[in-house]
């Protein structure tokens, strides 16, 4: 019995140790005497305490749930804001620098004009104007020498948003239009009693911010085309086309060309029977200077025209022979001080006129494209097309004895 009491005393000590959980033991043993049973009756089986409240019903639980809800709402709002920002960035990229929205205005680089001679001698030449609008498609508008424009524009094809454009008319019935497609490939479209896709040129070294320029002339045995683009190393590359041999790679020049420079080409004839004319390409160097790169039949030469051009300004050139057989060139661009459209002139034997004059007080949008055409039938008439800062539509500058300007409304 003494041994049993010692056992119970040890058990009692164990039960007396502090514990976070109630220890319940059944100590109803038959060998306990009545006084011992009464003494240890508190050790009999007791009911379990009620379980603790669920965590989410406690104050700490409710506070945690509230914090989690705020975090989830914040994450959702962040995703929505990020998505809208991406949409806005895409919209900005689509509209292009200098373009505006909503009314089908023109993207940053997509403007090209071409003088389209008529098949009939008694019908004067017309102008075809190509622009890219906010939907990414290139459109054609038609105007005449009296300044009248067809109220309807023709939707042609989709191109890379902000594509540069270059247009030439190799023959009275043809127009060749150059742009970048959505894969950044240089694409030719040809009009010959209807539009069709022409050559797809795939230069691997073309920079995404390139401009485009094109010139064409007819030789006794072939039709010649030259297309210019800027490479990823910022030099300007020539692509050559001959109707007798097809497409090939030509000359590379402008090792100090400004990144993203605009450039423009012009055919330069010495006289009316010149079947092998020279041609000139105008571009901007890293010092913002206007340069002329000229092919004169026997080789290339470069001339600094000693005038600064606004960074990435549009550049466009036209050339013609007047009735007396005198050669003339005009180059149009934005100046660095005011973004006014400026003109620099070459007049036969007198050479370049420096400094240039200002056609009108018309300003151009920053980095806006400029495209010019000239007519010689019925007198010399120059048209310059530029995206204006006043309404972001195309402004037409007309010189037929004096300069005037008006918005075309598209």
C-alpha positions in Angstrom: 0.0 0.0 0.0 2.9 2.3 0.7 4.2 1.6 -2.7 0.9 2.5 -4.3 0.7 5.8 -2.3 4.2 6.6 -3.5 3.1 6.0 -7.1 0.1 8.3 -6.6 2.2 11.0 -5.1 4.4 11.0 -8.1 1.4 11.2 -10.5 0.0 14.1 -8.5 3.3 15.9 -9.0 3.2 15.4 -12.7 -0.4 16.6 -12.9 0.6 19.7 -11.0 3.0 20.8 -13.7 1.8 23.8 -15.8 0.4 22.9 -19.2 -1.4 24.9 -21.9 -3.8 22.0 -22.4 -6.0 20.3 -19.6 -4.8 16.9 -18.9 -7.7 14.5 -18.1 -7.0 11.1 -16.6 -9.2 8.3 -15.4 -7.9 7.2 -12.0 -10.8 5.0 -10.9 -8.8 2.1 -9.6 -10.3 -0.7 -7.5 -7.5 -0.9 -5.0 -8.0 2.7 -3.6 -9.5 3.0 -0.2 -12.6 5.2 0.3 -10.6 8.0 1.8 -8.1 7.9 -1.0 -10.9 8.0 -3.6 -12.3 11.0 -2.0 -8.9 12.6 -1.7 -8.3 12.2 -5.5 -11.8 12.7 -6.7 -10.7 15.9 -8.5 -8.7 13.7 -10.9 -11.8 12.0 -12.3 -12.7 12.6 -16.0 -13.9 16.1 -16.6 -15.8 17.5 -19.6 -13.5 19.2 -22.3 -13.6 23.0 -22.4 -15.3 24.6 -25.4 -13.1 24.9 -28.6 -11.6 28.3 -29.4 -13.5 30.6 -31.7 -12.5 30.3 -35.4 -9.6 32.7 -36.4 -11.8 34.7 -38.8 -14.2 35.5 -35.9 -11.5 37.0 -33.7 -10.4 40.6 -33.7 -7.0 39.7 -35.1 -8.7 37.5 -37.7 -11.0 40.3 -38.8 -8.1 42.8 -39.0 -6.1 40.3 -41.1 -9.1 39.8 -43.5 -9.5 43.6 -43.9 -5.8 44.0 -44.7 -6.0 41.2 -47.2 -9.0 42.7 -48.9 -7.3 46.1 -49.2 -4.2 44.3 -50.7 -6.4 42.5 -53.3 -8.3 45.7 -54.3 -5.0 47.5 -54.6 -3.6 44.8 -56.9 -6.7 44.8 -59.1 -6.6 48.6 -59.4 -2.9 48.4 -60.3 -3.5 45.9 -63.0 -6.3 48.1 -64.5 -4.1 51.2 -64.4 -1.2 49.4 -66.0 -3.5 48.1 -68.7 -4.9 51.5 -69.5 -1.4 53.0 -69.5 -0.3 50.4 -72.0 -3.3 51.2 -74.2 -2.5 54.9 -73.9 1.2 54.3 -74.9 0.0 52.2 -77.9 -2.3 55.0 -78.9 0.5 57.5 -78.6 2.7 55.4 -80.6 0.0 54.9 -83.2 -0.7 58.6 -83.6 3.0 59.4 -83.9 4.9 62.5 -83.0 3.1 65.6 -84.0 -0.1 64.0 -85.0 -3.5 64.3 -83.2 -6.3 62.2 -82.8 -9.8 61.6 -83.7 -10.4 63.1 -87.1 -8.2 60.9 -89.1 -5.1 63.1 -88.9 -1.8 62.2 -90.3 0.9 60.1 -88.6 4.4 61.6 -88.1 6.3 60.4 -91.2 3.6 59.4 -93.6 3.3 62.2 -96.3 4.3 61.9 -99.9 3.3 63.9 -103.0 3.9 63.2 -106.6 3.3 65.1 -109.8 1.3 62.8 -112.0 1.5 63.7 -115.7 -1.5 63.0 -117.9 -1.6 60.6 -120.8 -3.3 63.3 -122.8 -1.2 66.4 -123.8 -4.2 68.7 -123.5 -4.9 67.6 -119.9 -2.6 69.2 -117.3 -0.8 67.2 -114.6 -2.4 66.5 -111.3 -1.0 65.9 -107.9 -1.4 62.7 -105.9 -1.0 63.1 -102.1 -0.4 60.1 -99.9 -0.9 60.2 -96.1 -1.2 57.7 -93.3 -4.1 58.2 -91.0 -4.8 57.0 -87.4 -6.2 53.7 -88.6 -2.8 52.7 -90.0 -3.9 52.8 -93.6 -2.4 54.9 -96.4 -4.8 57.1 -98.3 -4.6 58.8 -101.6 -6.0 62.3 -102.3 -6.2 64.0 -105.8 -5.7 67.7 -106.5 -5.4 69.8 -109.7 -3.3 72.7 -110.6 -6.1 75.2 -109.7 -6.0 74.0 -106.1 -9.2 71.9 -106.2 -9.2 68.6 -104.3 -11.4 65.6 -104.6 -13.6 65.5 -101.5 -13.1 61.7 -101.3 -9.8 60.0 -100.4 -9.0 56.5 -101.5 -8.0 53.9 -98.8 -5.1 51.9 -100.2 -3.3 49.6 -97.8 -2.2 49.2 -94.2 1.4 50.0 -93.3 3.6 50.2 -90.2 2.2 52.9 -87.9 4.3 56.1 -88.5 5.7 54.7 -91.8 7.7 57.0 -94.0 6.4 57.3 -97.6 8.0 58.0 -100.9 6.2 58.3 -104.3 7.4 58.6 -107.9 5.7 58.5 -111.3 8.0 56.6 -113.8 5.4 57.0 -116.6 2.2 58.9 -117.2 0.1 55.8 -116.3 2.2 54.6 -113.3 2.9 55.5 -109.7 5.2 53.7 -107.4 4.7 54.2 -103.7 7.2 53.0 -101.0 6.5 52.4 -97.4 7.4 50.1 -94.5 4.9 47.2 -93.8 3.9 46.0 -90.4 7.0 43.7 -90.4 9.3 46.6 -91.1 10.0 45.4 -94.6 10.3 48.0 -97.4 7.3 47.5 -99.6 6.5 48.8 -103.1 3.0 49.3 -104.4 2.4 50.0 -108.0 -0.5 51.8 -109.7 -1.0 50.9 -113.4 -4.8 51.2 -114.1 -5.2 49.8 -110.5 -3.1 49.3 -107.4 -1.1 46.1 -106.8 1.7 45.0 -104.5 5.1 45.4 -106.2 8.5 44.3 -104.9 9.1 43.5 -101.3 12.6 44.6 -100.4 14.1 43.1 -97.3 17.1 45.0 -96.2 18.3 43.4 -92.9 20.1 46.5 -91.8 17.2 49.0 -92.0 16.7 51.1 -88.9 13.1 51.3 -87.6 13.3 55.1 -87.6 14.4 55.4 -91.2 12.9 57.9 -93.8 12.5 56.9 -97.4 13.2 58.7 -100.7 12.9 57.7 -104.3 13.8 59.1 -107.7 13.2 57.8 -111.3 14.2 58.7 -114.8 14.1 57.1 -118.2 17.2 56.2 -120.2 17.1 55.2 -123.9 17.0 51.5 -123.1 15.6 51.2 -119.6 13.6 52.7 -116.8 15.7 53.6 -113.7 14.6 53.9 -110.0 16.6 54.6 -106.9 15.2 54.2 -103.4 17.1 55.4 -100.3 16.8 54.3 -96.6 18.8 54.7 -93.5 20.7 51.7 -92.1 21.1 50.8 -88.4 24.6 52.4 -88.4 22.9 55.6 -89.6 24.5 55.6 -93.0 22.2 56.0 -96.0 21.8 53.1 -98.4 20.8 53.2 -102.1 18.7 50.4 -103.7 18.9 50.4 -107.6 16.3 49.3 -110.0 16.7 48.9 -113.8 13.9 47.6 -115.9 16.5 45.5 -117.7 18.2 43.9 -114.7 15.9 44.3 -111.7 16.7 45.3 -108.1 20.2 45.5 -106.7 22.2 47.2 -103.9 23.8 50.6 -104.8 25.9 53.1 -103.1 26.2 53.8 -99.3 27.0 57.3 -98.0 26.4 59.7 -95.1 28.7 58.2 -92.4 27.8 61.2 -90.2 24.1 61.3 -90.9 21.8 62.3 -88.1 19.9 59.3 -86.6 16.4 59.3 -88.2 17.2 62.0 -90.6 14.7 62.8 -93.4 16.1 62.8 -96.9 14.8 63.6 -100.4 16.0 62.9 -103.9 15.8 65.1 -107.0 16.7 64.4 -110.7 19.0 67.1 -112.1 19.1 67.6 -115.9 21.6 69.8 -117.6 19.4 70.2 -120.6 16.2 68.9 -122.2 17.9 66.2 -124.1 19.9 64.9 -121.2 19.1 61.2 -121.2 21.5 60.4 -118.4 20.7 63.0 -115.7 22.5 63.3 -112.4 20.6 63.1 -109.2 20.9 64.6 -105.7 20.0 63.4 -102.2 19.5 65.9 -99.4 20.0 64.9 -95.8 20.9 66.1 -92.3 24.2 65.4 -90.6 25.0 65.0 -86.9 25.7 68.7 -86.6 22.2 69.4 -87.9 23.6 70.7 -91.2 21.9 70.3 -94.6 23.9 68.2 -97.0 23.7 67.4 -100.7 25.1 64.1 -102.0 25.3 64.3 -105.8 25.9 61.8 -108.6 27.2 63.6 -111.7 27.7 60.7 -114.0 31.3 59.9 -113.1 31.2 59.7 -109.3 29.7 60.9 -106.0 30.4 64.2 -104.2 29.1 65.8 -101.0 28.3 69.5 -100.4 27.5 71.2 -97.1 24.8 73.7 -97.8 25.8 75.7 -94.7 22.4 75.9 -93.1 21.1 74.1 -90.0 17.9 72.1 -90.1 15.6 71.4 -87.1 16.4 67.9 -85.7 14.6 65.2 -87.7 12.9 67.9 -89.8 11.2 66.8 -92.9 13.3 67.5 -96.1 11.9 67.6 -99.6 13.5 68.7 -102.9 12.3 69.4 -106.4 14.2 70.2 -109.6 13.3 71.3 -113.1 14.4 73.0 -116.3 12.7 76.3 -117.2 11.7 77.3 -120.7 15.2 78.6 -121.4 16.8 75.4 -120.3 18.1 76.7 -117.0 18.4 74.2 -114.2 16.7 75.0 -110.8 16.5 73.1 -107.5 14.5 74.0 -104.4 14.9 72.3 -101.0 12.4 72.7 -98.2 12.8 72.0 -94.5 12.2 73.4 -91.0 14.7 75.8 -89.5 16.1 75.3 -86.0 14.9 78.6 -84.5 11.2 78.8 -85.3 10.2 75.6 -87.2 9.2 77.8 -90.1 9.3 76.1 -93.5 12.4 77.3 -95.2 13.5 77.2 -98.9 17.0 77.0 -100.2 17.5 77.7 -103.9 19.9 76.7 -106.7 19.6 78.7 -109.9 21.8 77.4 -112.8 25.1 79.3 -113.1 24.4 81.5 -110.0 24.6 78.4 -107.8 23.1 78.1 -104.3 21.4 81.1 -102.7 22.6 81.3 -99.1 20.9 82.0 -96.7 17.5 80.6 -97.7 14.2 82.4 -97.8 11.0 81.7 -96.0 8.1 80.8 -98.3 5.4 81.8 -95.7 5.2 82.1 -92.0 3.8 78.6 -91.9 5.3 76.5 -89.1 5.5 72.7 -89.2 4.9 70.2 -86.4 8.1 69.0 -84.8 9.5 66.2 -87.0 6.7 66.7 -89.4 7.1 65.3 -92.9 7.4 67.6 -95.9 6.8 66.7 -99.5 7.1 69.0 -102.6 6.1 68.8 -106.2 6.7 71.1 -109.2 4.8 71.6 -112.5 6.3 73.0 -115.6 3.3 72.8 -117.9 1.5 76.1 -117.9 4.3 77.9 -116.0 6.4 76.9 -113.0 4.2 76.0 -110.0 5.5 74.6 -106.8 3.4 72.8 -104.1 4.8 72.0 -100.7 2.8 69.8 -98.3 3.5 69.9 -94.6 1.8 68.9 -91.4 1.0 72.2 -89.7 1.1 73.0 -85.9 -2.0 75.1 -86.2 -4.5 72.2 -86.8 -2.3 69.1 -87.4 -3.9 68.6 -90.8 -1.9 68.9 -94.1 -1.1 72.5 -95.1 -0.5 73.2 -98.8 2.0 75.9 -99.7 1.6 77.1 -103.3 4.0 79.2 -105.3 2.8 80.3 -108.7 4.4 83.8 -108.7 4.0 84.3 -104.9 3.4 82.1 -101.9 0.1 81.3 -100.3 -1.0 78.7 -97.9 -4.2 76.9 -96.9 -5.2 73.8 -95.0 -6.5 70.8 -96.9 -8.7 69.6 -94.1 -7.3 66.1 -93.9 
